[in-house]
Amino acid sequence: MLLDDKVYLGASTRPEYLTLKFGNRHGLVTGATGTGKTVSLQIMAEGFSRAGVPVFCADVKGDLSGIAMAGMPQDFLTKRAQQIGFTDYRNEAFPAIFWDLFGAKGHPVRTTISEMGPLLLSRILGLNDVQEGVLNVAFKYADDNGLLLLDLKDLRALLVAVNDNAKAISANYGNVATATIGAVQRALLVIEQQGGDKFFGEKALDIADLMRVAPDGRGYVSVLAADQLMTSPQLYATFLLWLMSELFEALPEVGDPPKPRLVFFFDEAHLLFDGAPKALVDKVEQVVKLIRSKGVGIYFVTQNPADIPDAVLSQLGNRVQHALRAYTPRDQAAVKVAADTFRPNPAFSTAEVITQLGTGEALVSVLEDNGIPSVVGRTLIRPPSSRLGPIAPGERAQIMAASPVGTAYDQTIDRESAYEVLKGKQQEMAPPTPTSRTVPANPGAPRRSGAETLTEAAMKSFTRAMASSAGRQVMNAVGRELVRGVLGGLLRGR
C-alpha cells in the first residue's frame, strides 16, 4: 500500500495516491470547519516525510504538533484502516522541529527589516499607498547612506532621521510629509505591542534549517506554532509570504525533480488574500508559478476554493475537497465553484456529493503520470500514523532539547546597525555644554569657582527681592519649601 514514489491518501473505488514527481505542482485542501482538513494535512505531511521530503506547516490550532509522537491505538482509526484495505497501517512518530515567532513553543524565527523589504512590511503595518511610498523613500535613503536595517529600533531611528531631514530628502527622493511619517511610526508601535518586534532581528532564519533530513532518511517536519500568531493575522500571512519569497530567492533551479525538495503547507490561506493590494497578489502569483522549478511544492489550506484568486487557483494541480455546507444562496454558489474545479466523474454529481461528505471523507483529484488531473474520486482518507491532537508541554520540551538546530537561534544578536550609527551622528552634532567662567574684579585675588560666583549672585538677587512686598511673599514660599525639604529628609533618614 505504501509506495516509494507516491503518498497514499486513502481509497475511493481505487487507492488514491499523490505522485511524488508531481508534488511540486502545488495543491489545495479545502472544506468547512470540522470536516477533516487538518487530518488530511497531517497524513500528507507524514507521506512526504516518509519519502525523505522536508515539510513546513503552520500549526494554527496546536493539533499538528502530534506529528512528533506515535499515535495511540484507537478503534475508529483501526476500523478506517481495515475499511480501505490499509494493511501497512502502523503507529509512528515523525522527526519534527518546532518553531515560534515569539520563541515560546519553538525556536525563535527572525528576519531583518532589510530582508522583509518595504512591500511586505507595508502589508504587515497596514499602510496605505502614500504611507508605503514614504517607507520606500526611507529604505532608499538607508541604502544610499549605508544604514543597515535589522530590527524595529533601526527602522524607528531611520524614520526620525528622515523626518529631521525631510526638506533635503523631499528634494532628492520625493515628497515626505511629517504627518505621514507619524502615521508609519504609530503603525510600528501597534505591531510592536502585538509582539512583532520579536520577529525582526538576528540571528535570521537560515532556509537550510527547514530542509533537514533525519539520519534515517525521513524529512524533518517543521511545525510553526501559530495559535498566538493568529491574533495578528497580517503578521501571520506576511510572514509566510516572506518565507515563500525567501525560498524562491535562495534555492537554485532544479527543474522537475523525482520528488520535491520541500513541501510548504499554508493553513488559513485566505488571510493572505483578504484585503491584499494587487501588487501583493501579483507577487504571490509569481512565486507560486516560478517556485515549482526550485523543487518546492506549496499547498494552500482554506475553507473554500473561492478564497484563492483564480490566477493562483489555476496553478494548484492536486486537490482534496472536504465537505461544504449549502445553507444560503451564497453557500450554494460556492459549492458550484468548488465542483467546477474538478474533472467530472460520470458516476456521481460532484456538486451534490460535496454537501454529503462525512468527516474524514473527501473528493480527491491529483495529477496522474501524464500530468492531467485524475477523475475526481469520493475518498475515505487514511488514518494518520502519528498522534491525533496536540502534544503535552513536557513532550514538546523534550523534542526541542534534542532538536538538530540546537541553540543557534536562542540568543538575539544585536550588532551595530542604523540605530547605533544614527545615534552616534546625533551625539557628534550636538553643541557642547556651555561652562560659566567669571573674571575676578581684582586680578590679584584668588580665582573663585563657578559655584561660588553663582551663589553670590543669587544671594544678591534674593536680597534685592526682599525689599518689596512681592519679595516677602517669595521668601515665605521659599521658607515653607525649605521646611518641607528638611522635614522630608529627616523623616526619610528615620
Number of C-alpha atoms within 10 A of each C-alpha: 14 15 11 12 15 20 24 22 23 27 22 18 10 11 16 23 21 22 21 20 19 25 31 29 26 24 24 24 26 29 23 15 13 11 21 22 25 23 19 26 23 23 22 21 29 29 26 27 25 20 20 22 25 28 29 22 22 24 25 19 15 17 17 25 28 22 27 24 22 17 20 14 12 8 9 10 17 15 13 17 22 13 12 19 15 20 10 8 17 16 14 16 15 22 24 26 25 23 22 22 26 20 17 11 18 22 24 25 23 26 22 19 21 19 15 21 15 20 17 21 21 21 20 21 21 19 17 13 11 12 21 21 19 24 25 17 22 23 22 15 18 20 13 9 10 12 22 22 27 26 23 22 18 22 24 18 18 22 24 17 18 24 19 12 12 20 14 13 18 15 10 11 15 14 15 24 16 15 11 17 20 15 14 22 16 13 17 22 16 13 18 14 10 15 15 21 18 19 23 23 24 20 19 18 19 14 13 10 14 20 18 25 19 16 8 9 13 20 28 29 31 25 26 25 27 23 14 18 22 17 11 16 16 20 26 22 25 22 22 19 20 19 17 19 18 17 20 21 12 12 16 12 13 13 11 17 17 14 22 26 21 26 26 24 25 26 25 19 20 20 20 25 16 13 12 14 12 10 10 18 18 14 14 20 18 15 20 25 17 13 24 24 20 22 27 28 24 24 26 23 25 22 23 23 24 16 19 21 14 11 15 16 19 12 17 21 24 23 26 24 30 31 27 24 15 16 9 9 9 9 14 16 13 20 24 15 15 20 21 12 16 22 16 17 13 9 8 12 11 23 19 13 18 24 16 14 21 14 14 21 25 31 24 28 27 27 22 17 11 7 12 12 17 21 16 25 25 24 25 25 26 27 26 26 23 23 23 20 16 17 17 10 10 9 14 19 14 10 18 20 12 10 16 17 16 11 12 12 18 14 10 15 11 11 12 13 16 23 21 16 15 17 12 11 10 11 10 10 8 8 7 8 5 6 6 9 11 11 9 12 7 8 8 7 8 8 12 12 11 12 11 10 16 12 10 11 11 11 11 10 10 14 11 10 16 14 10 11 10 11 15 13 13 15 15 12 11 12 12 12 12 12 11 12 12 12 12 12 11 10 9 8 7 6
